[in-house]
């Protein structure tokens, strides 16, 4: 019985928040992040660089792991994974920074209050993905 009351209270709060939120829906934009990543002019090179780094790490692991114990192999694998993760961060950070700057520019130009990821929007809002992608292409 208590659980039903809690669920009802949570649902009521969610509905009130949704109705308050929908009042300002005109100021909400959304983007498809994956589309923006693919639209970024540096993304193809970054993907190629990361693929090459992964292949190089695989070759390095095969070469260096010969004759080593399982614990040593695990340590080597962990080190290589850490290096790959750092490489991915190094490649993706400037791309994500460019995307964020473009989103901020579009938000200001279109007088939007907020720009969300499309997965967070159930209904309403304005899709500004193409506007942001156009800024990335410049």
Secondary structure as the mmCIF struct_conf table of DSSP 4:
data_model
#
loop_
_struct_conf.conf_type_id
_struct_conf.id
_struct_conf.beg_label_comp_id
_struct_conf.beg_label_asym_id
_struct_conf.beg_label_seq_id
_struct_conf.end_label_comp_id
_struct_conf.end_label_asym_id
_struct_conf.end_label_seq_id
HELX_RH_AL_P HELX_RH_AL_P1 UNK A 2 UNK A 23
TURN_TY1_P TURN_TY1_P1 UNK A 24 UNK A 24
HELX_RH_3T_P HELX_RH_3T_P1 UNK A 25 UNK A 27
STRN STRN1 UNK A 28 UNK A 31
HELX_RH_AL_P HELX_RH_AL_P2 UNK A 33 UNK A 39
BEND BEND1 UNK A 40 UNK A 40
TURN_TY1_P TURN_TY1_P2 UNK A 41 UNK A 42
HELX_RH_AL_P HELX_RH_AL_P3 UNK A 43 UNK A 65
TURN_TY1_P TURN_TY1_P3 UNK A 66 UNK A 67
HELX_RH_AL_P HELX_RH_AL_P4 UNK A 70 UNK A 109
TURN_TY1_P TURN_TY1_P4 UNK A 110 UNK A 111
BEND BEND2 UNK A 113 UNK A 113
STRN STRN2 UNK A 114 UNK A 117
HELX_RH_3T_P HELX_RH_3T_P2 UNK A 118 UNK A 120
BEND BEND3 UNK A 122 UNK A 123
STRN STRN3 UNK A 126 UNK A 127
HELX_RH_AL_P HELX_RH_AL_P5 UNK A 129 UNK A 136
TURN_TY1_P TURN_TY1_P5 UNK A 137 UNK A 137
#
